[in-house]
Amino acid sequence: MMRAHKFENFLRSLGKPLVQFVIRFGELMQFVLQALYHCFTPPYYGKNFLRQLLDMGFYSLPVVGLTTIFAGMVIALQSYSGFARFGAEKAIASVVLISVTRELAPVLSALMVAGRIGAAMAAEIGTMRVTEQIDALVTLSTNPFKYLVAPRIWSGVIVLPLLVLIGDVIGIFGGYVVGVYKLGFNPANYINSTLEDMEALNIISGLVKAAVFGFIIAVMGCYNGYRSRGGAQGVGEATTNAVVSASILILIFNYIITEIFFSK
């Protein structure tokens, strides 16, 4: 009897987290489907959309620019230290180009925006939830998904590819600065090598990643803020969960999209 009781408790200890995970996953999927439905049905709140474009796009440019330019510079330095052993210094421009456009600009930009905007979304919507402002919107016959969630999702999907495109240029420029002024490459040769190896697939894959990452950041920020409970402590937990969950999903979907585009 004792062994059977212990075994039953062991199964319960395993089953409870699994059940909680399934419940949370179901709630998230329901939230995503509701959000997508309201993204494509009127009314649309253009003012909220433009404000989110400004917050997520323009104000994130300094962070994205600094991140990508130093990423490109580091890639150029690290590539040179390795390739110089095999006399393959000419490939540094290509390595910087591919690394920045395929991986570094989309992933690093998304992680920076997740830390900055995802947390802000969760904090703002979470504060509205615990102070009953969302209930007030419902009382005023305003759908919270259309007013709060849809503008943020649209802005995330539109703005992040633009940020990544700018990050591509800045990151490649960072590699050019190091290659020419630090490593002594000929400027014309470096630019020609970059242009020759530039492929549309590399840039398109990065932009597709950026759109997916922007959707993930907006959804996780809104979801965790929308379901926050318990006052200031609940808002803090929602903010942390939004950043952590968005960052993990960004890394997971980065692999999935890379597999789709570049698997043989």
C-alpha positions in Angstrom: 0.0 0.0 0.0 2.8 2.4 0.9 4.6 1.7 -2.4 1.4 2.2 -4.4 0.7 5.5 -2.5 4.2 6.8 -3.2 3.9 5.8 -6.9 0.6 7.6 -7.1 2.2 10.7 -5.6 5.1 10.5 -8.0 2.7 10.3 -11.0 0.8 13.3 -9.6 4.0 15.3 -9.3 4.7 14.6 -12.9 1.2 15.1 -14.2 0.5 18.5 -12.5 3.2 20.5 -14.3 2.2 18.8 -17.6 -1.5 19.7 -17.1 -0.5 23.3 -16.2 1.6 23.5 -19.3 -1.2 22.2 -21.5 -3.6 24.7 -20.0 -1.2 27.6 -20.4 -0.5 26.6 -24.0 -4.2 26.3 -24.8 -4.8 29.8 -23.3 -1.9 31.2 -25.4 -3.3 29.7 -28.6 -6.7 31.0 -27.8 -5.2 34.5 -27.2 -3.3 34.3 -30.5 -6.3 33.3 -32.5 -8.4 36.0 -31.0 -5.7 38.6 -31.7 -5.3 37.5 -35.3 -9.1 37.7 -35.9 -9.2 41.2 -34.5 -6.2 42.3 -36.5 -8.1 41.7 -39.7 -11.6 43.0 -38.7 -12.6 46.6 -38.2 -12.7 49.0 -36.4 -9.0 49.9 -36.7 -7.3 52.4 -34.3 -4.8 54.2 -36.5 -3.6 56.6 -33.8 -2.6 53.7 -31.5 -0.9 52.0 -34.4 1.1 55.0 -35.3 2.1 55.5 -31.7 3.3 51.9 -31.5 5.2 52.3 -34.8 7.1 55.3 -33.2 7.8 53.5 -29.9 8.9 50.2 -31.4 10.6 51.6 -34.5 12.1 55.1 -34.2 13.0 54.9 -30.5 14.6 51.4 -31.0 17.0 52.6 -33.7 19.9 53.6 -31.4 19.8 50.2 -29.6 19.6 48.2 -32.9 22.3 50.4 -34.5 24.8 50.0 -31.7 24.1 46.3 -31.4 24.6 45.5 -35.1 27.6 47.7 -35.7 29.6 46.2 -33.0 28.4 42.7 -34.0 29.8 43.3 -37.5 33.0 44.7 -36.1 33.5 41.7 -33.9 32.7 39.2 -36.7 35.4 40.9 -38.9 38.0 40.7 -36.1 37.2 37.1 -35.2 37.1 36.0 -38.8 40.5 37.5 -39.5 42.1 35.8 -36.6 40.9 32.4 -37.8 41.2 32.8 -41.6 44.7 34.3 -41.5 46.0 30.8 -40.5 44.8 29.5 -43.9 45.4 32.5 -46.1 41.7 33.1 -46.6 41.5 36.7 -45.5 39.6 37.6 -48.7 36.6 35.7 -47.4 36.1 38.0 -44.4 33.8 40.4 -46.3 31.6 37.4 -47.3 31.5 36.1 -43.7 30.5 39.4 -42.3 27.8 39.8 -45.0 26.3 36.3 -44.4 26.6 36.4 -40.6 24.9 39.8 -40.3 22.1 39.4 -42.8 21.2 35.8 -41.9 21.6 35.7 -38.2 23.1 38.6 -36.2 20.9 41.5 -37.3 17.6 39.6 -37.0 18.3 37.8 -33.8 20.2 40.5 -31.9 17.7 43.2 -33.0 14.8 41.0 -31.9 16.4 40.3 -28.5 17.0 44.0 -28.0 13.5 45.0 -29.0 12.1 42.2 -26.8 13.9 43.5 -23.8 12.9 47.1 -24.5 9.4 46.9 -26.1 8.2 43.5 -24.9 8.7 44.5 -21.3 7.0 47.9 -21.9 4.0 46.2 -23.5 3.6 43.8 -20.7 4.0 46.5 -18.1 1.5 48.9 -19.7 -1.2 46.4 -20.4 -0.6 44.7 -17.0 -1.0 48.0 -15.2 -4.2 48.6 -17.2 -5.4 45.1 -16.2 -4.8 45.4 -12.4 -6.2 48.9 -12.3 -9.3 47.8 -14.1 -8.8 50.1 -17.1 -9.3 47.1 -19.5 -12.7 46.5 -17.8 -13.5 50.1 -18.3 -12.8 49.7 -22.0 -15.2 46.9 -22.2 -17.8 49.0 -20.3 -17.3 51.7 -23.0 -18.0 49.1 -25.7 -14.3 49.1 -26.8 -12.8 45.7 -27.6 -9.4 45.5 -25.8 -8.0 43.2 -28.5 -8.8 45.8 -31.2 -7.7 48.8 -29.1 -4.6 47.3 -27.4 -3.4 44.1 -29.0 -4.0 44.5 -32.7 -2.0 47.8 -33.1 0.9 46.3 -31.3 1.0 43.1 -33.4 0.8 45.1 -36.7 3.5 47.4 -35.6 5.8 44.5 -34.5 5.3 42.7 -37.9 6.0 45.8 -39.9 8.6 47.6 -37.9 11.1 44.9 -37.0 11.9 44.0 -40.6 12.7 47.7 -41.2 14.9 47.7 -38.2 16.7 44.6 -39.3 17.2 46.0 -42.8 18.8 49.1 -41.3 20.8 46.8 -39.0 22.1 44.9 -42.0 23.5 48.1 -43.5 25.0 49.2 -40.2 26.5 45.8 -39.3 28.1 45.4 -42.8 29.5 49.0 -42.4 31.0 47.9 -39.0 32.7 45.1 -40.7 33.9 47.4 -43.4 35.4 49.9 -40.9 37.3 47.1 -39.1 38.4 45.5 -42.3 39.7 48.7 -43.9 41.0 50.8 -41.0 42.0 48.0 -38.6 43.1 45.1 -40.9 44.3 47.2 -43.8 42.1 45.8 -46.6 41.7 47.8 -49.8 38.3 49.6 -49.6 37.4 49.0 -53.2 38.2 45.3 -53.0 36.2 44.9 -49.8 33.1 46.6 -51.2 33.3 44.6 -54.5 33.7 41.3 -52.5 30.6 42.3 -50.4 28.5 43.1 -53.5 29.5 40.0 -55.4 28.5 37.7 -52.5 25.2 39.5 -51.7 22.3 37.2 -52.4 18.6 38.0 -52.1 17.9 34.8 -50.2 20.1 35.9 -47.3 18.4 39.2 -46.9 14.9 37.8 -47.4 15.4 35.1 -44.8 16.5 37.7 -42.3 13.5 39.8 -43.1 11.1 36.8 -42.7 12.8 36.1 -39.4 12.3 39.7 -38.3 8.6 39.6 -39.1 8.1 36.4 -37.2 10.1 37.8 -34.3 8.1 41.0 -34.2 4.9 39.0 -34.0 6.3 36.9 -31.2 7.5 40.0 -29.2 4.1 41.7 -29.6 2.0 38.6 -28.7 4.1 37.6 -25.7 4.1 41.2 -24.4 0.4 41.6 -24.8 -0.5 38.1 -23.5 1.5 38.3 -20.3 0.3 41.8 -19.6 -3.3 40.9 -20.4 -3.4 38.0 -18.0 -1.4 39.6 -15.2 -3.0 39.5 -11.7 -2.1 40.6 -8.2 -1.2 44.2 -8.3 2.4 45.5 -8.7 3.9 42.1 -8.1 1.8 40.5 -10.8 2.8 43.3 -13.3 6.5 42.7 -12.5 6.1 38.9 -13.1 4.3 39.6 -16.3 7.1 41.8 -17.5 9.7 39.2 -16.7 7.7 36.4 -18.3 7.2 38.5 -21.5 10.9 39.1 -22.0 12.0 35.5 -21.1 9.3 33.8 -23.2 9.8 36.0 -26.2 13.6 35.5 -26.1 13.3 31.7 -25.9 10.7 31.6 -28.7 12.9 33.9 -30.9 15.8 31.4 -30.6 13.6 28.5 -31.3 12.0 30.0 -34.3 15.3 31.2 -35.5 16.4 27.6 -35.9 13.1 26.6 -37.5 13.2 29.3 -40.1 16.9 28.7 -40.8 16.1 25.0 -41.4 13.3 25.9 -43.8 15.4 28.3 -45.8 18.8 26.6 -45.9 18.3 22.9 -45.3 19.4 20.7 -48.2 
